[in-house]
Amino acid sequence: MKKLFSIFAIILTAIIFTTSAFAAPRDEAEPGEAYNIIYYEEFNYDNTQGNDAVLKLLGWSALSKSAKTAVTDPTAKLSIVNGKLYVNNNISGGKDSYFMILNDDQMTSPWMGDYTVQFDVTLTSSGDNARYIALLTDYDESTKGYYHSFHLRINGSANNQARINSNWTTFDAPGKYYAADQDDTDGTSTIAKKLLGKDFDGSPLLKNVSLTVRVVNEKMDIGPRVYIRNNSAGGDFVLVSRAGGVEESDITSGAYRQTGGKAITLKAGGTINGFVDNIVVYLGNGEPVWEEIKMPETTAEPETTTVPETVAPETASAPETEPMPESEGCTSTVSASAIVLIAVGAAFVMRKRR
């Protein structure tokens, strides 16, 4: 009886070992467990032209004054060109255009804590040098405008602001991290100077420069911190804006976010053309934890796509993006059947020895 029990014990141990060796790898966990990525879009689709086709493909929606969801009706034309989103709004009569990426319901949970929005952008032409493409946070559907915006202009200056009922409030203050700085002679540096090493002169210094913009939204702060990386020069992230001018004792938890909304929206700021790529929204205020995630499917491949015929964007250098690491799953090469056979063989030997 003891011999039989020993055989069963060895086989049971082998089965338990086999189960642990072949358990589902961490990257197959349900969203919310091993994930910190809320949303990711790399626009890796066939070339697609036209707002209706592109928005359906991405699961986004156009916002408009007519529907009382935006300040203006959209004029920008969207297309996917060579794995990037192309925004074409440098046209006669081009107005601010808004496209919702994530709505209030999708952002409710992340909004309760710290989260970060990051994207690649290359501005290729503009009707004037103050135009931009931005991702808005805390967006509330309205014809008056309720949202937060870091709008990086093609001339190398920016604004880190809240828009509430058509009025603007600036988060940062004149000094080292003032986004709107346009003077490189006063001991501070403009964004153009920080990223390119060139003095701001009002010209389109950022034209055809591949950039990554990171907007960090912290619940206990009074406004977003913003970092930018010059991909064309292979640089690192540089802090270009942070809240200032308010005493720490005056900070109310999350007060700066009270626009009434939580959504994330793409905005083409007037007459501007450019490429957008690698939009990522993730929890926390540092680097996205790429190695801990397997991106959930957020969009489906289109049934039919067409190559743009009328879009002729300026040549823009491709952003240098870090490749996704390979999944770190189980690497054991021992099969379950082999382990069980070894266990049975061992038990048989023990029985012979007895």
Secondary structure, 3 states (H helix, E strand, C coil): CHHHHHHHHHHHHHHHHHHHHCCCCHHHCCCCCCCCEEEEECCCCCCEECHHHHHHHHCCEEECCCCCCCCCCCCCEEEEECCEEEEECCCCCCCCEEEEEECHHHHHHHHCCCEEEEEEEEEEEECCCCCEEEEEEEEECCCCCEEEEEEEECCCCEEEEEEECCEEEECCCCCCCCCCCCCCCCCCCCHHHHHHCCCCCCCCCCCCCCEEEEEEECCCCCCCEEEEEEHHHCCCEEEEECCCCCCHHHCCCCHHHCCCCCEEEEEEECCEEEEEEEEEEEECCCCCCHHHCCCCCCCCCCCCCCCCCCCCCCCCCCCCCCCCCCCCCCCCCCCHHHHHHHHHHHHHHHHHHC
